[in-house]
Structure formats: structure tokens, C-alpha cells
Amino acid sequence: MNQPLQALQNWIADENIDVAYISNPTNILYFSGFESDPEERVLALFVFPDQDPFLFTPQLEVEAAKEAGWPYDVYGYLDHEDAFAIIGNEIRKRNPDPTQWAIEKDDLPVQRYEAVLTQFPNASFPADASRFIEQLKLIKTPDEIAIMEAAGRQADYAFKIGFEAVRTGRTEQEVVAEIEYGLMKKGVMHTSFPTIVQAGVDAADPHGAPTQAKIEPNELILFDLGTVNRGYMSDATRTIAYGTPSDKALDIYKVCLEAQLTAQDAIKPGLTAAELDQIGRSVIEKAGYGEYFIHRLGHGIGTSTHEFPSIMEGNNMELQPGMCFSIEPGIYIPGVAGVRIEDCVHVTENGSEPFTHTSKELLTIEPRN
């Protein structure tokens, strides 16, 4: 039994839980090694305190789960069958009436929660597996960090493609297409989220998407991208100059870069997440742009692009070696410009190391057709 799965089983036993129902596909991959996007179908992992776990998949994925190296039972169902009736029968073979359940309260849909109660009317749900799993995944192993370093190198390659693709009159979406096509030619088939390219005032929308807007000279262009490597994510942001942006836009960049570098340089074990957020935020506030920095300084990363912990005000968790998270201050002034600069890092014994290494000094590309 692998270490994460053993830890989950030990937690179940310590909490006097009869069965844990793991429903999040990302966490199922973490515990089992089996990767799947089941869409509307049921994918589940059931773990017991004193018996072997089992996977439950759509019938069309049973063999794939076995081939992924899962050494325990795999059960499947056809689309016309009652998935939870089959699940209930298999659980009752191991425990006739499990009453104490752990579920992922962040993930389990109400309909499937009710399906469990239909099969097991005496079930109660005293334990939140979501909270246990986020703690389990908090400190990355050296092997996990090595996988994430490789994902970071893929992201650096994606920036290179994107910067080379910038042309006057080319749309944001066309640059995205160049990036994703270039990654696929390199064998990187999945991005960790939809790639973002925003030019000029579009970048002032921090949750915007690339559009058919055409790139024009003398503006900043924001690139936010990441890849998936063996189930682990990269995530990084760079902002470049295409021609000569306005003095205001260049000032925003200068301040954002100072905030990002100051925060990243300050990382060390024992510092709290809230203190780190304030270190980066104070640079932007002192420059007079505080009202335009409207999100946390960073988020955890690993098998999900956004995971525990948040680097933000109010989080007094102390940083520890092996924690992985983003440092991504941003300044977004509507109608003027938007800048975000981001590296994800892992905490070391006396500082941190980034997963991406594309220069953060302002890159200026001369206009070209």
C-alpha cells in the first residue's frame, strides 16, 4: 500500500470510521495512481480501516484502472445500472452496516450523498476527508517536487513559444493557440488551466479570458499559463512590453515586480502566510496602488492548480519546508493596464526555490508584423 493510501487508512482507523468515500478525481489519482475524468459518471475510491480498498469506475474504465497499477479490486457499472446499488453490495461484503463515514465535504454532490443514505440509512458523516487530505498533501516529498520542477520547465518553454508568437494584429486567442500547439508538439498534452493571454487594458480584468482583441504596439501583454506533468501542476505569469507602453503602465510593472521579488525573497520556514501576504502587499500599498491589488498573494499548488494553503491575510499557518505555493501580486487599473507576475515555489530549509525560471525583468519586444 502506498504511503498516502496507508496514511488515509490509518486516519480512518484513528477516527473510528467504518468507510471513507473519496469522490474527487484528483484525489483518487493521488491515492490510486489512476487518472480519469468521469464527467457525469460515478468514479469513487472506498477505503476501510482494516480491509483492502476498492475502486469503482464506469465499466469502460475498469481495465484502464488495473493497467494504471492499482493492485486492489476494481468494480464497474454500465450506464443503465444503478451505480450505488452495486457500490452498496460491495461495501456490505466488507461491513454489513457501516454507520460512520468520512466524505469529502468540499466535493461530494448532494445527489450522491443522498444515494449513500438510500443504501445505508443509518449512515452518519462525522469526518471530513477534505480537511485530512489537504493536510496530507501540504508537504510535498522530494519526488513530488522533482515532478513539479519538470512541469515548471514545461511552463518556461510555453512562455518562450508565447513571446515568439506575438505579432501586431494577431489576436490574443491566436497566441494562445500557438502556445498550446507548440506544447503538444513537444508532447505536453494538457495545460493545468485554460491558457491566458491578455493585451493592453484587457489585462486589467484579473479573471478575464483571451478574446479576439488584436495585439497593438505600445502595450503590456500578460501571459498566465501552466502544464500538467504526471498529475502535478505548474502555474506562472509573466507580463511583457510590446513596443513602448505608457509611463503609467511601466510604473505599475515596476511596483508589481518589486512586490513579487520582495515577497519571494522573504520566504522562510516559520514565517506565517499572513505575514508573507503583507510583505508583498505593503510594497504595492506604499506605491499608492493598494486598492488595485484585489486578491490574495498566493495559493497552494500540487495535484491541483489551486489547493491548500492560501497565502493571505488571516492565515496564521507557519510556512514549512516542502510547502508549495504561488507568489503572484497583481495591479489592475481598469482602462489603463493590468500586471501580474507569478512564480510557484517550494519552501526549503532556509528560503525557497521557484519552479519556473523565465526572467521577470521586463522583456521588451519591438513591434513586428
C-alpha positions in Angstrom: 0.0 0.0 0.0 1.5 3.4 -1.0 2.2 6.0 1.7 -0.7 8.3 1.1 -3.2 5.5 1.0 -1.7 4.0 4.2 -1.9 7.4 5.9 -5.6 7.6 4.9 -6.3 4.1 6.2 -4.5 4.9 9.5 -6.6 8.1 9.9 -9.8 6.2 9.3 -8.9 3.8 12.0 -7.8 6.5 14.4 -11.1 8.3 13.8 -13.2 5.1 14.3 -14.6 5.5 10.8 -16.1 2.5 9.0 -15.5 3.6 5.4 -14.2 6.7 3.6 -15.7 7.7 0.3 -13.2 9.6 -1.9 -15.0 11.3 -4.8 -12.7 13.9 -6.1 -10.9 12.5 -9.3 -7.7 14.5 -8.5 -7.6 12.9 -5.0 -8.4 9.5 -6.4 -5.4 9.9 -8.7 -3.3 10.9 -5.7 -4.2 7.8 -3.7 -4.5 5.2 -6.5 -2.4 6.3 -9.5 -5.5 6.1 -11.7 -6.3 9.2 -13.7 -9.8 9.8 -15.1 -12.3 12.5 -15.9 -15.5 10.6 -15.4 -17.7 13.5 -16.4 -21.3 12.7 -15.2 -20.4 9.1 -14.4 -19.5 7.8 -10.9 -15.8 7.4 -10.0 -15.1 6.6 -6.4 -12.5 5.1 -4.0 -13.7 3.4 -0.9 -11.2 2.9 1.9 -11.7 0.8 5.1 -9.8 0.7 8.4 -8.9 -3.0 8.3 -9.5 -4.2 4.8 -8.3 -3.6 1.3 -9.8 -0.6 -0.5 -11.6 -0.8 -3.8 -12.0 1.5 -6.8 -15.4 1.9 -8.5 -15.4 3.2 -12.1 -17.6 3.2 -15.2 -17.3 -0.2 -16.8 -15.4 1.3 -19.8 -12.5 2.2 -17.4 -12.1 -0.9 -15.3 -9.2 -2.3 -17.4 -7.5 1.1 -17.5 -7.6 1.3 -13.7 -6.0 -2.1 -13.5 -3.3 -1.2 -16.0 -2.5 2.0 -14.1 -1.1 -0.3 -11.4 -4.0 -0.3 -8.9 -3.4 -3.6 -7.0 -6.8 -4.0 -5.3 -10.3 -4.7 -6.5 -11.9 -2.6 -9.3 -15.6 -2.8 -9.9 -17.5 -1.2 -12.7 -21.1 -0.4 -13.8 -22.9 0.0 -17.1 -24.7 3.3 -17.9 -28.1 1.7 -17.4 -27.2 0.2 -14.0 -27.7 1.7 -10.5 -24.1 2.6 -9.5 -24.8 3.0 -5.9 -26.7 -0.3 -5.6 -23.5 -2.1 -6.8 -21.4 0.0 -4.5 -23.7 -0.8 -1.6 -23.4 -4.5 -2.3 -19.6 -4.4 -2.4 -19.4 -2.4 0.8 -21.8 -4.7 2.7 -19.5 -7.7 1.8 -16.9 -5.9 4.0 -19.1 -4.3 6.6 -22.9 -5.2 6.7 -23.9 -1.8 8.2 -21.2 0.9 8.2 -22.6 3.8 10.2 -19.5 6.1 10.5 -18.5 7.6 7.2 -15.8 10.0 6.0 -16.7 12.0 2.9 -15.0 14.9 1.0 -17.3 17.6 2.1 -15.7 20.0 -0.4 -16.6 17.7 -3.3 -19.5 15.3 -2.8 -22.7 16.3 -4.7 -25.9 16.2 -2.7 -27.4 13.7 -5.1 -24.6 11.2 -4.3 -24.8 12.0 -0.6 -28.4 11.0 -0.7 -27.6 7.9 -2.8 -25.4 6.7 0.1 -28.2 7.3 2.6 -30.6 5.3 0.3 -28.2 2.3 0.6 -27.2 2.9 4.2 -30.0 4.7 6.1 -28.0 4.5 9.4 -25.0 6.3 7.9 -23.7 9.4 9.6 -20.8 11.6 8.4 -18.7 12.8 11.3 -15.4 13.1 9.5 -14.4 15.5 6.7 -11.9 13.8 4.5 -11.3 17.1 2.7 -9.6 18.6 5.7 -7.4 15.5 6.3 -6.4 15.3 2.6 -5.4 18.9 2.4 -3.1 18.4 5.4 -1.7 15.2 3.9 -0.9 16.9 0.6 0.5 20.0 2.3 4.2 18.9 2.5 5.5 17.6 -0.8 8.1 14.9 -1.0 11.3 15.2 -2.9 9.8 13.0 -5.6 6.8 15.3 -5.9 8.9 18.4 -6.1 11.0 16.8 -8.9 7.9 16.2 -10.9 6.8 19.8 -10.3 10.2 21.1 -11.3 9.7 19.3 -14.7 6.3 20.9 -15.0 7.9 24.3 -14.4 10.3 23.7 -17.2 7.4 23.0 -19.5 5.8 26.3 -18.4 9.1 28.1 -19.2 9.0 26.6 -22.7 5.4 27.7 -23.1 6.4 31.3 -22.3 9.1 31.1 -25.0 6.6 30.0 -27.5 4.1 32.7 -26.5 6.7 35.5 -26.6 7.8 34.5 -30.1 4.2 34.3 -31.3 3.4 38.0 -30.5 2.7 40.0 -33.7 0.8 43.2 -34.4 -2.7 42.3 -35.5 -2.6 38.8 -34.1 -5.4 38.1 -31.6 -5.0 37.0 -28.0 -6.7 33.7 -28.9 -4.3 33.1 -31.8 -1.3 33.5 -29.5 -2.9 31.0 -27.1 -3.4 28.6 -30.0 0.3 28.9 -30.8 1.3 28.2 -27.2 -0.9 25.1 -26.8 0.0 23.7 -30.3 3.7 24.2 -29.5 3.3 22.3 -26.2 1.5 19.5 -27.9 4.3 19.1 -30.5 6.6 18.8 -27.5 4.5 16.0 -26.0 2.8 18.2 -23.4 -0.9 17.3 -24.0 -2.6 19.1 -21.1 -2.5 22.5 -19.6 -3.3 22.9 -15.9 -5.9 25.6 -16.8 -7.0 27.4 -19.9 -4.0 29.5 -21.1 -4.5 33.2 -20.6 -3.1 35.9 -22.9 -4.4 39.5 -22.3 -3.1 42.6 -24.1 -3.4 46.2 -23.0 -6.5 47.1 -21.0 -7.8 43.5 -21.2 -5.2 42.5 -18.6 -6.9 44.8 -16.1 -9.5 42.1 -15.7 -7.8 39.6 -13.4 -10.2 36.8 -14.2 -10.6 37.6 -17.9 -10.1 35.2 -20.8 -8.3 35.7 -24.1 -10.5 37.2 -26.8 -10.4 38.2 -30.5 -8.9 41.5 -29.5 -5.9 42.3 -31.7 -2.5 43.0 -30.2 -1.3 46.5 -30.9 2.1 48.2 -30.3 2.9 50.0 -27.2 1.0 48.0 -24.6 1.7 45.4 -22.0 0.8 41.7 -22.6 0.0 39.3 -19.7 0.7 35.6 -20.1 -0.7 33.2 -17.4 -0.2 29.5 -18.1 0.7 26.1 -16.7 1.0 22.5 -17.6 0.3 19.0 -16.2 3.2 16.6 -15.6 2.4 13.2 -14.2 -0.6 14.6 -12.4 1.2 17.6 -10.9 0.7 21.2 -12.0 2.7 24.2 -13.0 1.4 27.8 -12.9 3.2 31.0 -13.7 2.6 34.5 -15.0 4.7 37.0 -16.9 3.9 40.4 -18.3 5.9 41.8 -21.2 6.1 45.0 -23.2 5.3 45.1 -26.8 6.8 48.3 -28.0 6.8 51.2 -25.5 3.8 51.2 -23.1 2.8 54.3 -21.2 4.7 55.6 -18.3 1.8 54.6 -16.0 1.9 51.1 -17.3 5.6 50.9 -16.8 5.3 52.2 -13.3 2.7 49.6 -12.5 5.1 46.9 -13.8 8.0 48.2 -11.7 5.9 48.2 -8.5 4.4 44.8 -9.1 7.9 43.3 -9.8 9.3 44.8 -6.6 6.4 43.3 -4.7 6.9 39.8 -6.2 10.6 39.8 -5.7 10.4 41.1 -2.1 7.8 38.5 -1.1 9.6 35.6 -2.8 12.9 36.7 -1.2 11.3 36.8 2.2 10.0 33.2 2.3 11.4 31.1 5.1 10.2 28.5 7.5 8.4 30.0 10.5 7.0 33.0 8.6 3.2 32.9 8.5 1.2 33.0 5.4 -0.4 36.2 6.5 3.0 37.9 7.2 4.1 36.9 3.7 1.0 38.3 2.1 1.6 41.6 4.0 5.2 41.8 2.9 4.2 41.7 -0.8 1.1 43.8 -0.3 2.8 46.6 1.6 5.1 47.3 -1.4 2.0 47.9 -3.6 0.2 49.9 -0.9 3.2 52.2 -0.3 3.3 52.9 -4.0 -0.3 54.0 -3.9 -1.8 51.1 -5.8 -3.2 49.1 -2.8 -6.8 49.4 -4.0 -5.9 47.7 -7.3 -4.4 44.6 -5.7 -7.7 42.7 -5.2 -6.7 39.1 -4.4 -4.6 37.0 -2.1 -0.8 36.9 -2.7 -0.8 33.2 -3.5 -2.4 29.8 -3.4 -1.1 26.2 -2.8 -0.3 24.0 -5.8 0.3 20.3 -6.4 -2.1 17.8 -7.9 -4.5 20.8 -8.2 -3.7 24.2 -9.5 -5.3 25.8 -6.5 -5.0 23.9 -3.3 -4.3 24.5 0.4 -2.9 26.8 1.8 -3.9 30.3 0.8 -1.2 32.9 1.3 -3.4 35.7 2.5 -4.5 37.9 5.4 -5.9 36.0 8.3 -4.0 32.7 7.6 -1.5 32.4 10.5 -0.2 29.0 9.4 3.6 28.9 9.6 5.5 28.0 6.4 7.3 24.7 6.5 9.9 23.1 4.2 8.1 21.2 1.4 5.1 23.6 1.1 4.4 24.7 -2.5 2.5 27.8 -3.4 2.4 30.8 -5.7 3.6 34.3 -5.2 1.5 36.4 -7.6 0.9 40.1 -6.8 -1.1 42.0 -9.3 -2.2 45.5 -10.1 -5.3 46.0 -12.2 -6.3 49.5 -13.2 -9.4 49.5 -15.4 -8.9 51.3 -18.7 -5.2 51.6 -18.1 -3.3 48.3 -17.7 -3.0 45.2 -15.7 0.1 43.5 -14.5 0.6 40.2 -12.7 3.9 38.4 -12.1 3.9 34.9 -10.6 6.2 32.1 -9.7 5.2 29.0 -7.8 7.9 27.9 -5.2 8.7 25.2 -2.7 9.9 26.2 0.7 13.4 25.0 1.6 15.2 24.8 5.0 16.2 28.4 4.7 14.3 30.0 1.9 12.5 28.9 -1.3 13.2 27.7 -4.8 10.9 28.6 -7.8 9.6 26.0 -10.3 9.8 28.5 -13.2 12.9 30.5 -14.2 11.8 32.7 -17.1 13.2 36.2 -16.4 10.9 38.6 -14.6 12.8 41.7 -15.7 10.6 43.5 -18.2 11.1 42.0 -21.6 10.5 44.4 -24.5 9.6 43.1 -27.9 9.8 45.5 -30.8 6.6 45.7 -32.9 6.6 43.3 -35.8 4.1 42.0 -38.4 
